[in-house]
């Protein structure tokens, strides 16, 4: 099934894509793993505030309109907020009565065959070597409750474009950015089970294990045996 890219995304790409093309050297792979006959959840590692742009670029280049779950405060910014709403981005109200609204909005997008992009760690990694941290269970819950595939998308190189927590981008020379989509994570043995913490943690760890393994291949390095856990090791940075 070939999707028609919504006009709003095509209009945004007119302004954003030329900049990304100018400041990056892209190594895209694995697009054949992106489902074309159903909605899916794209999960990615999170190292820098540039990650959403490089992930969106990858998805857009392969026919997927990138829908993100984003902090609700961004939607209050003049012009930016209106643009986010117009592009069907999903505001997340953490720790409030509106928190469930984000899930409901995401489920509607998945039901109509769109993709949802999620950074399961919930924030930039605190791991000193930029490996994925212990993740939150929201993406796994959504996948299991609504029977949608989860596609791991590992990326590396965006941190050279913008330092973790940095505000001044390094645009010259262009930075090599690797983005690789893997096969949907096999969660069949978790489907149909009670969505208790054991099930959700097991599914989440499998998702993040796939993502971390892909990142190991990209980096040619071995990740720590246990992911960084902010509850145990502190926030860092």
N, C-alpha and C positions, 0 to 999 in steps of 0.2 A: 504494500500500500504506500503510495506516494502522498505525503502530506503537503498541503499548501501552506507556505509560511505566512502567518498573519501580517497584514500591512504595517502594523505598528512596529513589529520587529524589523521588517525590511527598511522602514524609515529610520529607526535607531541605528541600524547597521551602516547606513550611508554616512553617519557622523563618526561612529565608534570604530568600525572595522578598518578604515584606512590608517588610523592611528596605531592600532594593534599590528597591522601589517608592517608598519614602518619601524616599530620598536622591538619586534620579535622575529626570531628565525624558528619556524614551527616544525616540529616532528610529530605529526599526528599518526596514530595507528589504532587498530581495533574497532573501527567504525562498523564493521560487519556484525559486531556484538550488540549493537543498539537495536532493540525491537522496533519493527515498523508496523506491526499489526495490533499493538496494544499500548496502553500507557505503561510507564515504568519509572522507578526511582533511581536516579543517578547519584551515587555517593562518591565523594572525593575527599582527599586529605586537604588540610587547611594550614598553610604556612605563612601567608601574607595577605594583605587586603587586595592584592592584585589577582588572587586566585579566582574570584568570581568572574573576572573579565576573561581570563584565559580559558576557563571551563566553558563559559558562555560562547566564546569564539569557536571552540571545538564542536559544541553541540550545534550551533548555528550552521557551521560549515558542512555538517552532515545531516541537514534537514530537520533538526529538532529545535523548536522554539524553547529557549531556556527560561524555565520558571523556577524562581528561587524562593525559599522561605527566608525572609529577611527581617531584621529587627524593626519593630513597629515604629521606633523613633525616626527612622529614615523616611517614613511616609508623611511625617510632619514638616519636612523641609520644603519650602516653596519650590515649585517647578519640579524638583526631583521627585517629591511625593506624588505629584500628578502623573509624572511619567511612569513611575512604578505601578500605580493603579492601572494606567492605560495598557501596560504590558502584562497584566494579570500576575504580577508578582504578589506573594502572599505575606502579609504582615504577621509577625509573631509577637504576641503579648505574653512574655514569660512571667510566671508568678501572679497572674491576674485571672479574673473570671472569664476573660476573653481568650485564654490560652487555647481552648478547644476550637475556636473559630478558625485558626490556622489549619488544623487537621481537616476540618470540614471543607475548607476552600481547596486544600490540596487534593482531597478525595474527589471533588468535582472535576478537577483538571485531569486526574488519572482516569476517571470514568469516561471522559470524552476522548481518551487516547493520547493525552499529552504526557510529557515527561516532567518530573519534579526533580530539581537538583538540591541535594542536601549535603551539608558538611556535618557528619554525625558527631564529631568532637564538640560541636557547639560553639567553639571559639578557636582562635589560632593555637596551634600546638605549643605547649610549654617545654616539650622535649628539647634539650640543648642541641641535639643533632637533627632536629626537625622531623623525627619519625612520628607517625600517628600516635595519639594518646588513647587511653581508654575512652571509649565513645559512649554517648547517650543511646538509649534504646528506642527512641522515637521512630527512626526509619524502619527498624525491624518490626515494630508494632504495626505500623501502617502497611507494610508489605504482607504481613501475616493476616491481619484483619481483613484486608481487601484483595488478597490473592493476586498481587502484582509482582513482577520480577524486580530484582535489585541488581543494577549493573555497576560494578566498581570501576571508577575512572581515576587512575593515578596520574599525578602531575608533578613535575620537577622542573625548576628553572625560573618560575615566576618570582621566587624570593630574590633573584638577582635583579629583577626589574624594580622591585620595591621591597626594601628590607622588612623583616617581621616587625610590625608595629611602627614602621617608618612612614613618613609623610612626604618625603621628597623622592620621586622616582628617578631611576638611573636609565635614561632613555638612549644614551649613546655610549658605546656602540649597541646595535640590536642584540638582544639576549636570546640564547637558545632556550626554547620552552618545549618540553616533552609532555605530551598528553596521550595516554594509552587507555583504551576501554577494554575491559576483560569480559569474559563470558558471564552471563547472569549467575549469581551465587546460588548454589543448590541448597534450598531451605525446605525441601520436601518433608524431611523427618520432623520438622517443627510445625508444619501445617496441621491444623485440626487439634492441636493440643491447647490446654488452658494457657492463656497468655499471662502466666505468673512470672515472677522475676527470674526464675531459673530458665524458663523458655526464652524470654526476651534477651537475657544476658548471653545465653548460648548462641542464639541467632545473630546477635550483634557482634559477638566475638568472631563468629565465622565470617561475617561480612568484612570486618576490619582485618581479619587474617588474610583474606583474599587481596584486599587493597594493599596491605603492608608487603605481602609477597611480591606483588607487581612492582611496588616501589623498590624493593630489594633488587629486582632484575634491572630496573632502570638505572639505579645508582651503582650497581655492582658491589654492594655492601650488605652486611648482615644487620638486621634490626635487633634491638635489645630483646632478650628472652621474654620480658614482661613490658607491656606498654606503660608509658608514663601515666601515673594516676595522681591527679591534683589533690585528691583527698589524702593520699598517703605521703606524697612528696612535696606538696605545696604548689602554689601557682607559678613560682619562678618569675623570670623577667620582671 
